[in-house]
Amino acid sequence: MTVSRQPLDMRRSKVFGEVAETYDASRAGYPSALVSTVLDYADLGDRPAVESGAGTGKATVPFAAALGDSPLLCVEPDARMAAVLRRNTADRPNVRIHVGPFEEWHPGDTRFGLLFAATSWHWLDPDRRWDLVHDALAPGGAVALFWNPQGVLDPHLHAALAEVDRRHGLTITPHAELSSSYGDTPGHWPGMLGHWPDAECRQDGRFTDLRSLRIREQAHYDTDRYLGHLASVSLYRALPADRRDRALADTAAVLDAHGGGIDVEHHHDLFLSRRR
Ligand SMILES: C[S@@+](CC[C@H](N)C(=O)[O-])C[C@H]1O[C@@H](n2cnc3c(N)ncnc32)[C@H](O)[C@@H]1O
């Protein structure tokens, strides 16, 4: 597979709050095996953790539970996402929330034992993100960056959805890949090609013990939840409302004709490294 780096449209980083509740209700979370892998690697001791781009808390909630009393600071720029995050972590006194972009947040005198970003690292300024992470971490502190893309399990449904996407001029939708096309290499999927953090981190040179891992997990979405998921994806949010509605209606018709939902396999791809 050729690795090319397509620039991201950073304006799309600001669309999630438009549908914060839908996002929270329909998006997949992250498995406990990922959380324990990250925390074992970080070996925090009494150092705090920080999360960039916490959204509504899909990763925050299981991390905060696993952290027990250890402090977790969440940085999230969108006040509407942060409001849902606040509700989802109301029973977690170890969680604090800072509303603002990660690029404008300062760690002050605190140096963290772990910085993690779930499906959000790609929205940080590529020219500054490794400096920001380096400055926030204590020596030996861990970085954990992860995504949970999915592949469609049924080739017939995949072909029918691809036809809808073609008709609406959509590429790299969440159902654009068959699960079998992911192969075995973490970070090796079309939406990520050229963006997997390993090369950038290696080139930076201030981090060590680089690892890439994958955890697979199957899931079923009924039609309504899957449409909510699509409606929360930046690619669909960037469409004019009438085009988005038509694309979602045609997708719903295909799902309903295939039993009323979609079976997918999430590929929870995780990158780890630590400050030297
Ligand atoms: C796809 S969502 C992921 C949310 C959550 N981590 C999850 O896994 O569901 C991307 C998140 O990154 C946030 N984000 C965008 N730009 C950011 C920035 N400059 N600094 C920190 N977070 C940012 C968005 O507001 C959004 O909540």
PDBQT file of the ligand as one rigid body, heavy atoms in Angstrom, charges set to zero:
ROOT
HETATM    1  C1  LIG A 301     -13.696  12.741  16.909  1.00  0.00    +0.000 C 
HETATM    2  S1  LIG A 301     -13.822  13.638  18.388  1.00  0.00    +0.000 S 
HETATM    3  C2  LIG A 301     -13.160  12.496  19.608  1.00  0.00    +0.000 C 
HETATM    4  C3  LIG A 301     -13.747  12.722  20.959  1.00  0.00    +0.000 C 
HETATM    5  C4  LIG A 301     -13.416  11.653  22.002  1.00  0.00    +0.000 C 
HETATM    6  N1  LIG A 301     -12.028  11.639  22.336  1.00  0.00    +0.000 N 
HETATM    7  C5  LIG A 301     -13.843  10.281  21.507  1.00  0.00    +0.000 C 
HETATM    8  O1  LIG A 301     -12.999   9.405  21.341  1.00  0.00    +0.000 OA
HETATM    9  O2  LIG A 301     -15.059  10.092  21.292  1.00  0.00    +0.000 OA
HETATM   10  C6  LIG A 301     -12.514  14.816  18.245  1.00  0.00    +0.000 C 
HETATM   11  C7  LIG A 301     -12.464  15.742  19.447  1.00  0.00    +0.000 C 
HETATM   12  O3  LIG A 301     -11.283  16.543  19.347  1.00  0.00    +0.000 OA
HETATM   13  C8  LIG A 301     -11.622  17.836  19.747  1.00  0.00    +0.000 C 
HETATM   14  N2  LIG A 301     -10.623  18.789  19.203  1.00  0.00    +0.000 N 
HETATM   15  C9  LIG A 301     -10.636  19.395  17.995  1.00  0.00    +0.000 A 
HETATM   16  N3  LIG A 301      -9.606  20.259  17.910  1.00  0.00    +0.000 NA
HETATM   17  C10 LIG A 301      -8.924  20.182  19.090  1.00  0.00    +0.000 A 
HETATM   18  C11 LIG A 301      -7.809  20.871  19.625  1.00  0.00    +0.000 A 
HETATM   19  N4  LIG A 301      -7.158  21.791  18.910  1.00  0.00    +0.000 N 
HETATM   20  N5  LIG A 301      -7.407  20.582  20.900  1.00  0.00    +0.000 NA
HETATM   21  C12 LIG A 301      -8.045  19.627  21.620  1.00  0.00    +0.000 A 
HETATM   22  N6  LIG A 301      -9.137  18.946  21.150  1.00  0.00    +0.000 NA
HETATM   23  C13 LIG A 301      -9.567  19.229  19.907  1.00  0.00    +0.000 A 
HETATM   24  C14 LIG A 301     -13.023  18.043  19.209  1.00  0.00    +0.000 C 
HETATM   25  O4  LIG A 301     -13.703  19.132  19.813  1.00  0.00    +0.000 OA
HETATM   26  C15 LIG A 301     -13.645  16.699  19.511  1.00  0.00    +0.000 C 
HETATM   27  O5  LIG A 301     -14.241  16.662  20.780  1.00  0.00    +0.000 OA
ENDROOT
TORSDOF 0
